[in-house]
Structure formats: structure tokens, C-alpha cells
Amino acid sequence: MRWTKKQAIDFLWRFGQLPEQIVDDEKLTGLRQIDGSAGPASITEFKFAPDTGSPIVYWALDLSQDNSPDLEAAALGQVQKIAPGSRLQFVKIAEDRGKTLALVQSFPQSRLDALVAERFGLSRAAAKSKIESGKVQIDGQAATKPSREYDIDGKIDLLPEPELKNTLDLPILYQDEDVIVIDKPSGILSHSKGQPNDEETVATWLAARNPKTSSSGRSGIVHRLDRGTSGVMILAKNPVAEAFLQKQFAERKVKKTYLAIIEGEPKESEFVLDLPIARNFRRPTTFLVSQNGKPAQTHVKVAQTAPMKLHSLLELRPTTGRTHQLRVHLAYLNHPILGDTTYGGKKAPRIMLHASELELTLPNSQRRSFKSKTPLEFTQYV
């Protein structure tokens, strides 16, 4: 299985590792054939340099002559023999052009300051400052170089800052002895994704109000709204209520409705997007539609369209809860959410995404629906 650069790039594209088929072959280096001493497979190794992060090493294996009962384990075992120091991630096995081919890759990495910024909801500058001041630990050891690269899913701890006074005033829609339902404003972080940082979040607000939760993580946070997303959010006041609500979200028994302002107008007035979503290894803090991703479904309905079809107000009902699901799905349709510059949306005062309704069963066995009014800033577009 001796390939040219063009053939290797075509292989990555057919195996769902590249969003576009046409890629500069200068991004692919280190192409070499490895003998079969590690096992019966023919192995080709090459490196691909994404736009961000370090190059990813790939191993393509021809397993057509391998009779192992578990081909995935066989592929990983053979690569481990020739790259013993690498952390490996199995990608896929498929019949391809008459051969049984497998793809294994080294685990993707990214700069520490980018990882800290994403993991803890900080700006890049704030992440850099915390790293250089010794407040970031990797596997229990201080890490002080913002540019050093680490595994994107590695263990990162952010040492706590002195306790903050809680000054947030979050609107409460409902509360009882088990839960609090709030109307989260845009710009407020749900939780810090780890140890406390120097920013107040919904988690720290809940901890200040309720002694049965803790601000040292995401205690009481049973679902998450992105920083820029506003709207209905339910919080648990105790561990029993937290487990009860988490189970409903996991079993998809919660009905969620969002409103979004998008650019343009979709061709259909009502439709379902059934598009799997995976992490974008070329930009590790983002996600994309990929055949190798996890299932994701969103019901879309056009509620209103602005004059000249410049913008549309959509009603979105996701049946799954993938990270950035609504943002990724709409960007894939070339109708990104206004203000969502991460996924190609035009600049706006905020990301125009709002959790308008949440229907679920409370720990007291009552089925309830909680609603939040459409933000005033939406009215200037439709």
C-alpha cells in the first residue's frame, strides 16, 4: 500500500477526516511505508498539519490479510508496536476500493492557552495570565508555558482564586425546595468547567444562594447554555434533584425550544436536520458536521422572515444535546446564527440564540413548562 501525497489526502477525505477534498498537499509530510514486522498488516504513516494545533500523525493499515476477531484492537496493537510513545485514537475501519482499511491517529493537541481559554470560559489573554502566574496544572504539575501543546482532552486544573462576593442578580422564574428555574442573560457563563476562576457564573450564584451546592465545579448545573445564549435554565438545589433531572436530560425526556435569528431564509418553512456532529480537529475548540460524529437531530421551523429576506426568526427544537449543536447545524446550512462569529455569523450585539421554553418533570412529579420572553434585541432584525 504505497501512496503518493495526493492519494493519502484523498484517503483522509474519504474517511471523514477533512471537511474539504481539495487540500494543499504541503500540509501532508512524513509519508513512509512501514514493513510488516509489527503484524500482518501493511502500514503507511504520514503527518497532516491542521490550520491550528500540532501536526496529527496518521497510520493507514491494510487489514485485508488479518484474520483477528477484533480488527480495531489489532490495528491499535500493531501501531503501538511501531509508535510505543504515542497516545493513539482509533478512527475507523471500512471496506475501501476492495480492501479492508483502518485508520489510527495520534491524539490531537492544542496550545495550552487555547485549551485553558476554552475549558474554563476565559479570554485568551486571561488564560495566558493564569498560566504564567502558575495557576494552571497539568496532571498535578504546574504548567507555565502558554504555547506548549497538550492533548485536547487532557486533565487541566485551574487553581482557585480568593472567594468572590456574589454580585449577580439572575431573574428567577420558579423555585421550590428542589430546583430553581432562572432566565439567564446573554454573556453569563453557566459554569467554569473545572476549578473556580475569577469570574462569577451561574454555578457560583447558585452556590451562594444554596448551601447544598458548591462553587468548586458545576454542582447543581444539570444542563448548560453557552455564554452568549440567554433563556430558561433549570438548576438543582440538592444531589437527589440533580440526579433526577440529569436522568431526564440523558433519556431525552426534556423538551427544549430555542429561538434564533439567522442570515437569510431557508428554502423550506419546516424541516428536520439529522446531521452527526464531531469535534473539529483542525480547530479543536469547535465542532462540525461529520459522518464520524455522534447523532444529532434538530427540528427547524421558520417563525418569521424580515423584509427582503435578510434575516429569519427560527424556532428550534433539538432532540439531542450535542455541544454547539444548533450553531453547527445552522452554519452547515449556510444560515449561521447572527452574532455567532465562531461559525461564520455576522457581527451583532450578541449571539442571537435564546432558550425560550423548557418542559420537563420536576422532582415533585409535576410536569411543568417554563418560558422566557423573546429578547428585545431580536425585534430589530425581524
C-alpha positions in Angstrom: 0.0 0.0 0.0 2.4 2.7 -1.3 0.7 6.0 -1.7 1.5 9.4 -3.1 0.6 12.6 -1.1 -2.5 13.1 -3.2 -3.7 9.5 -2.5 -3.1 10.0 1.2 -5.1 13.2 1.3 -7.9 11.5 -0.7 -7.9 8.7 1.8 -8.3 11.1 4.7 -11.1 12.9 2.9 -13.0 9.6 2.2 -12.5 8.6 5.8 -14.2 11.8 7.0 -11.0 13.5 8.4 -11.0 16.5 6.1 -14.0 18.9 5.6 -12.9 19.5 2.0 -11.5 17.2 -0.6 -9.1 19.8 -2.1 -6.3 20.4 0.4 -2.8 21.7 -0.1 -0.5 18.7 -0.2 2.2 20.7 1.6 0.2 20.1 4.8 1.0 16.4 4.5 4.5 15.3 5.3 6.5 12.3 6.5 4.9 9.9 4.1 6.5 6.5 4.6 5.8 2.8 4.2 6.4 0.6 7.2 7.3 -3.1 6.9 5.1 -5.8 8.3 7.2 -6.7 11.3 4.5 -5.4 13.7 1.9 -7.8 12.3 0.2 -9.0 9.1 -1.0 -5.5 8.1 0.6 -3.2 5.5 1.1 0.2 7.2 1.5 3.6 5.8 2.4 6.5 8.1 2.0 10.2 7.4 1.6 13.5 9.1 -1.1 16.1 8.4 -0.8 19.7 9.7 -4.2 21.3 10.6 -4.7 25.1 10.5 -4.3 25.2 14.3 -2.6 22.8 16.7 0.3 20.5 16.1 0.5 18.0 13.2 -1.5 14.8 13.6 0.2 11.6 12.8 -1.9 9.0 10.9 -1.4 5.3 10.3 -3.3 3.7 7.5 -3.4 -0.1 7.7 -4.4 -2.6 5.1 -6.1 -5.4 7.2 -7.3 -7.5 4.2 -5.0 -10.4 5.3 -5.6 -10.0 9.0 -7.8 -12.7 10.5 -8.0 -11.3 14.0 -11.5 -11.4 15.6 -11.2 -7.8 16.7 -9.7 -5.7 13.9 -9.9 -2.5 15.9 -7.7 -4.0 18.6 -5.4 -5.5 16.1 -4.9 -2.1 14.3 -4.2 -0.3 17.6 -1.8 -3.1 18.7 0.2 -3.0 15.5 0.6 0.8 15.6 1.5 0.7 19.3 4.4 -1.6 18.4 5.9 0.9 15.9 5.0 4.1 17.9 5.3 3.0 21.5 5.4 6.5 22.9 2.3 7.8 21.1 -1.2 8.2 22.6 -3.4 6.6 20.0 -7.0 7.1 18.9 -8.8 4.6 16.6 -10.7 6.4 13.8 -12.4 3.9 11.5 -12.4 0.6 9.7 -14.1 0.3 6.3 -14.2 -1.6 3.0 -12.5 0.8 0.6 -11.8 0.0 -3.0 -11.7 -3.7 -2.5 -9.6 -3.6 0.7 -10.3 -3.6 4.4 -8.6 -0.4 5.6 -8.2 1.0 9.0 -7.1 4.5 10.2 -5.4 5.2 13.5 -4.2 8.7 14.6 -2.2 10.3 17.3 -4.3 12.1 19.8 -4.8 15.8 18.7 -3.1 18.6 20.7 -3.5 22.3 21.0 -1.7 25.2 22.7 -2.2 25.3 26.5 -3.6 28.9 26.5 -6.2 27.9 23.9 -7.2 24.9 25.9 -7.5 26.8 29.2 -9.5 29.6 27.5 -12.0 27.1 26.1 -12.1 24.7 29.1 -12.7 27.5 31.7 -14.6 30.1 29.5 -11.8 32.7 29.7 -10.3 35.1 27.1 -7.0 34.0 25.6 -5.3 36.9 27.4 -6.7 35.8 30.8 -5.8 32.2 30.2 -2.2 33.3 29.3 -2.0 35.4 32.5 -3.2 32.5 34.7 -0.7 30.0 33.1 2.2 32.4 33.5 1.3 33.1 37.2 1.3 29.3 38.0 -2.4 28.9 38.5 -2.7 26.1 35.9 -1.8 22.5 36.5 -1.5 19.6 34.1 -1.8 16.2 35.8 -1.0 17.9 39.1 2.1 19.7 37.9 2.3 23.4 37.3 2.4 24.4 33.6 3.8 27.9 32.9 4.3 27.9 29.1 1.2 29.1 27.2 2.5 28.0 23.9 3.3 24.4 24.9 0.9 21.9 23.3 -1.1 19.3 25.2 -3.8 16.7 24.5 -7.1 18.5 23.9 -8.9 16.2 26.3 -6.2 16.0 29.0 -6.7 16.8 32.7 -6.3 20.5 33.4 -6.9 22.1 36.8 -7.2 25.8 37.4 -6.2 26.8 41.0 -8.9 28.7 42.8 -8.8 32.5 43.3 -9.8 34.1 46.6 -13.5 33.8 47.2 -15.6 36.4 45.3 -18.6 38.4 46.6 -21.6 37.3 44.6 -23.0 40.3 42.8 -25.0 38.6 40.1 -28.8 39.2 40.1 -30.3 36.4 37.9 -34.1 36.6 37.3 -35.9 33.7 38.9 -38.9 32.2 37.0 -39.7 29.5 39.6 -38.3 27.7 42.6 -39.2 25.1 45.2 -37.3 23.0 47.7 -35.6 21.1 44.9 -35.0 23.4 41.9 -34.5 27.0 40.8 -35.5 28.0 37.2 -33.8 31.1 36.0 -33.9 33.4 32.9 -30.1 33.5 32.1 -28.9 36.7 30.5 -26.6 36.6 27.5 -22.9 37.0 28.5 -23.1 34.9 31.7 -21.1 31.7 31.9 -23.0 28.6 33.1 -20.0 27.2 35.0 -16.2 27.3 34.8 -15.8 23.7 33.6 -13.4 22.9 36.4 -12.0 24.7 39.4 -13.3 28.2 40.2 -12.0 31.1 38.2 -12.2 34.8 38.8 -15.5 35.2 37.0 -18.9 34.9 38.5 -21.0 32.2 36.9 -24.5 30.6 37.3 -22.8 27.9 39.4 -21.2 30.4 41.8 -24.6 32.3 42.0 -26.3 29.0 42.9 -23.7 28.1 45.5 -24.0 31.5 47.2 -27.8 31.0 47.5 -27.9 27.3 48.3 -25.6 25.7 50.9 -26.2 22.2 49.4 -24.3 23.1 46.2 -20.6 24.0 45.7 -19.0 26.6 43.5 -15.9 24.3 43.1 -17.2 22.9 39.8 -20.7 22.5 38.3 -22.7 21.3 41.2 -26.4 21.8 40.6 -25.9 22.6 36.9 -27.8 19.8 35.0 -27.6 21.4 31.6 -25.6 24.2 30.0 -26.3 27.2 27.9 -23.3 28.8 26.1 -22.1 32.1 27.4 -23.8 34.1 24.6 -27.1 32.1 24.8 -29.9 33.5 27.0 -33.1 32.0 28.4 -34.6 29.3 30.5 -32.2 27.2 32.7 -33.1 24.8 35.5 -30.7 24.3 38.5 -30.8 21.6 41.1 -30.7 22.5 44.8 -29.6 19.1 46.1 -27.9 15.9 44.8 -31.2 13.9 44.6 -32.8 16.6 42.5 -29.7 16.8 40.4 -29.6 13.1 39.6 -33.4 13.1 38.9 -33.0 15.9 36.3 -29.8 14.6 34.8 -31.5 11.3 34.0 -34.3 13.1 32.2 -31.8 15.0 30.0 -29.9 11.8 29.3 -33.0 9.9 28.3 -34.2 12.8 26.1 -37.4 13.3 28.0 -36.9 17.1 28.3 -38.5 19.3 25.6 -36.3 22.3 24.7 -37.3 25.1 22.4 -34.9 27.8 21.2 -35.3 31.0 19.1 -32.6 32.1 16.7 -32.1 34.9 14.3 -30.2 33.7 11.2 -29.0 35.3 8.0 -31.3 34.8 5.0 -34.2 32.4 4.7 -34.2 28.6 4.5 -35.7 27.0 1.4 -38.3 25.1 3.4 -40.5 26.5 6.2 -40.3 23.4 8.4 -37.8 20.5 8.3 -35.6 18.2 10.4 -31.8 18.3 10.4 -30.3 14.9 11.1 -26.6 15.5 10.9 -23.9 13.9 13.1 -21.6 16.2 14.9 -17.9 15.7 15.8 -15.1 17.7 17.2 -13.2 19.7 14.5 -9.6 18.6 15.0 -8.4 21.4 12.7 -9.9 23.9 15.3 -10.2 21.8 18.4 -12.4 24.1 20.4 -15.1 23.9 17.7 -17.3 21.2 16.1 -18.5 20.3 12.6 -20.9 18.0 10.8 -19.1 14.7 10.1 -20.1 11.2 9.2 -17.9 10.0 12.0 -19.7 12.2 14.6 -22.4 11.5 17.1 -26.1 11.6 16.0 -27.7 15.0 16.3 -31.2 16.0 15.3 -32.9 19.4 15.3 -36.4 20.3 14.2 -36.5 23.6 12.5 -39.5 25.9 11.8 -39.4 29.4 10.3 -41.4 31.6 12.6 -40.9 34.9 10.8 -38.9 36.5 8.0 -37.7 40.1 7.7 -38.3 42.2 4.6 -36.1 41.4 1.7 -35.4 38.1 3.4 -32.3 39.5 5.1 -33.0 37.6 8.4 -35.3 34.9 9.7 -36.6 34.0 13.1 -36.4 30.3 13.7 -38.0 28.0 16.2 -35.6 25.2 17.0 -36.4 22.0 18.9 -33.3 19.8 19.4 -33.9 16.2 20.3 -30.3 15.6 21.2 -27.9 17.8 23.2 -24.6 17.9 21.4 -22.2 20.7 22.2 -22.8 23.7 19.8 -25.5 21.6 18.0 -27.8 24.4 16.9 -24.9 26.6 15.9 -23.2 23.9 13.9 -26.4 22.7 12.2 -27.4 26.1 11.0 -23.8 27.0 9.9 -23.8 23.8 7.8 -26.9 25.1 6.0 -25.1 28.4 5.2 -27.6 30.2 7.5 -25.4 30.9 10.6 -26.8 32.4 13.7 -26.4 36.2 13.7 -23.6 37.2 16.1 -22.0 33.7 16.1 -18.7 34.7 14.5 -17.2 31.3 15.6 -19.3 29.6 13.0 -19.4 32.3 10.3 -22.2 34.5 11.5 -22.0 38.3 11.0 -21.3 40.5 14.0 -24.2 41.5 16.2 -24.5 42.9 19.8 -24.7 39.2 21.0 -25.2 35.8 19.6 -28.9 35.7 18.6 -29.8 32.4 20.3 -32.4 32.2 23.1 -33.7 29.2 25.1 -37.4 30.2 25.1 -39.1 27.2 26.6 -38.2 24.2 28.8 -40.7 21.4 29.5 -39.8 18.6 32.0 -40.9 16.7 35.1 -39.9 18.2 38.4 -38.7 16.1 41.3 -42.1 16.6 42.9 -43.6 14.6 39.9 -45.2 17.7 38.3 -44.8 18.1 34.6 -44.1 21.8 34.0 -43.2 24.2 31.2 -41.2 27.3 31.8 -41.0 30.1 29.3 -38.8 33.2 28.7 -39.9 36.2 26.7 -38.2 36.9 23.4 -35.2 39.3 24.0 -35.9 42.9 22.8 -32.8 42.9 20.7 -34.3 40.2 18.4 -37.0 42.7 17.3 -34.6 44.9 15.4 -33.9 42.1 12.9 -37.4 40.7 12.3 
